[in-house]
Amino acid sequence: MKKKVRVLFIAYNDKQWMGGIYYVKNIVYQFLEYSKTQSEISYEAHVLLDDSVLEVFDFCNDYKNAKLIVKRKNMWDQGNGFICRNLRELGWIFRVYGRRIDYIYPSFSTKSIYRKKIISWIPDFQHVKYPEFFTKEENEARDRNFEDIAKHHSKLVLSSQDAFETYQKLYPDCCENVGVVHFVSALKEEDIYENVDELLVKYGIPEKYFIVSNQFYRHKNHLVLFKAINILRESGYSDIQLVCTGMPKDVKDASYIEEVNDYINQNDLKNNIKILGLISRKEQLALMRNAIAVIQPSLFEGWGTCTEDAKVLGKITVLSDIPVHREQSDENTLFFDKNNSDELAKIINCLWVDYKNKNAVYKFDVKNSVCYGEQFAKML
């Protein structure tokens, strides 16, 4: 009889952090694809999720060893106090009771009745590198939480070697049962909106454009890109076009989106930069696939979902030269200094001039997913 390993994946629903939803989706997909290659161990994926993200995980319906568990809505779901937190945990414990779960992933805490089954995850150490992007209270809270995870975890996952190196410096005596598990994007042709020309008309986008798909947080560094667009427009490229998708709001710093809009208005860039806001995933991927290149100007990343999307779509990626982007890069990657708009403008200029429409090679291939699914399974 085959040994069974059951993993409960928790899909956190947070519109301020869409990357978190797709991170869990990608890990689940990798795990399920890897499970198909195994004959000695029977793997099961149980996904605890809110009904608002059911569509994101509808691919699970194609796997017999995947089970979706929809959270029940309760009056204490929105509270942050001790009683609400404990009632929430009790609620999902009852939902999974009897499923004989072996592991629970990802968790941002070690405080649980299922502590020994929990696999913790630290997405990144942004507050260590850029403490100025957080309040003093947020920095202190993160320090306390990460130290607690470091000292008390049963298993801990980090998303990049860059994050692991930071972890080693911070917690040199707590490196046992800590592993790096990258993820790749789980995309299929049906995940992409079919008629991109329809989208171009809908959003008023010309055929030729670049795209950046980030929420408008300060560390995403949109302004270095907007300055590069302005340099090119002033150099005679009046039709240069950049499309931005992602929530136009920074919950930690409301002044950032004001700075962004002020820069666009003061430099008369409304016809060159289109901010679409949070659009559907299918539309985002279609616009990304049709773009000249995907630009990622971030000052800091844990492991960029959009970069992984672009790689699967065979796109050119223009990435800020930071360690994690070096780790994520492929043969289609171009780098620029994260603070140098002139250098970025030169790269964009070359791509704009040499543009050949729809020359991407689409790589809908599960081999990478199986590979990273194996990393996760071995970590278990």
JOLINGI-V592226 format. One record per backbone hydrogen bond with DSSP energy under -0.5 kcal/mol. NH is the residue of the N-H (numbers start at 1). CO is the residue of the C=O. Records with the same first field share a line. If there is no record, write none. Layout:
NH->CO / CO
This chain:
3->40
5->42
7->5 / 44
8->103
9->7 / 46
10->105
11->9 / 48
12->10
14->12
17->14
20->17
21->17
22->18
23->19
24->20
25->21
26->22
27->23
28->24
29->25
30->26
31->27
32->28
33->29
34->30
35->31
36->32
37->34
38->35
42->3
43->41
44->5
45->65
46->7 / 44
47->45 / 67
48->9 / 46
49->47 / 69
53->50
54->51
56->53
57->53 / 54
58->55
60->57
61->58
62->59
63->60
66->63
67->45
69->47
70->68
71->49
77->74
79->76
85->81
86->82
87->83
88->84
89->85
90->86
91->87
92->88
93->89
94->90
95->91
96->92
97->93
99->96
102->6
103->6
104->117
105->8
107->119
112->110
115->112
117->114
118->114 / 115
119->104
120->118 / 155
121->107
122->157
123->121
128->125
129->125
130->126
133->130
134->131
139->135
140->136
141->137
142->138
143->139
144->140
145->141
146->142
147->143
148->144
149->145
150->146
151->147
152->148
153->149
155->118
156->177
157->120
158->179
159->122
164->160
165->161
166->162
167->163
168->164
169->165
170->166
171->167
174->171
178->175
179->156
181->158 / 179
187->185
191->188
192->189
193->282
196->194
199->195
200->196
201->197
202->198
203->199
204->200 / 201
205->200
209->207
210->241
211->293
212->243
214->212 / 245
216->247
217->215
220->217
221->218
224->221
225->221 / 222
226->222
227->223
228->224
229->225
230->226
231->227
232->228
233->229
234->230
235->231
236->233
237->232
238->236
240->237
242->272
243->210
244->274
245->212
246->277
249->247
251->249
253->250
256->253
258->254
259->255
260->256
261->257
262->258
263->259
264->260
265->261
266->262
267->263
268->265
269->264
272->269
273->269
274->242 / 272
275->273
276->244 / 274
277->244
279->277
284->280
285->281
286->282
287->283
288->284
289->285
290->286
291->287 / 288
292->209
294->316
295->211 / 293
296->318
299->219
300->219
308->304
309->305
310->306
311->307
312->308
313->309
314->311
315->310
316->292
317->332
318->294
319->317 / 334
320->296
321->336
322->320
325->322
326->322
327->323
328->324
329->325
333->330
334->317
336->319
340->337
341->339
344->340
345->341
346->342
347->343
348->344
349->345
350->346
351->347
352->348
353->349
354->350
355->352
359->356
361->314
362->360
363->312
365->363
370->366
371->367
372->368
373->369
374->370
375->371
376->372
377->373
378->374
379->375
380->376
